[in-house]
């Protein structure tokens, strides 16, 4: 080798195609997929919560959601379970945030 030539020696990591390497790769891929799925679900939930903050339901929509009559809804208002938003008119609307809080407390659940 001449003195002006540079010798480059590359060393590749040994490739192990054995069972241990296979299992390690399988575990890494599985964990990555699980983490990605969980992050995606968290991001979707955050986006849904942000969009829910400004949504409202009419009394009719809420009665349908909870499968109750308008008389029952008025009773729940009198009991303080839920309160309509002030609209300055006769039409009652309810904050989706309040509706979700009532549902989270277990008093009512959304009927599919």
Helices and strands as residue ranges (DSSP letters): H 19-52, E 56-58, H 59-66, H 70-79, E 93-95, H 96-105
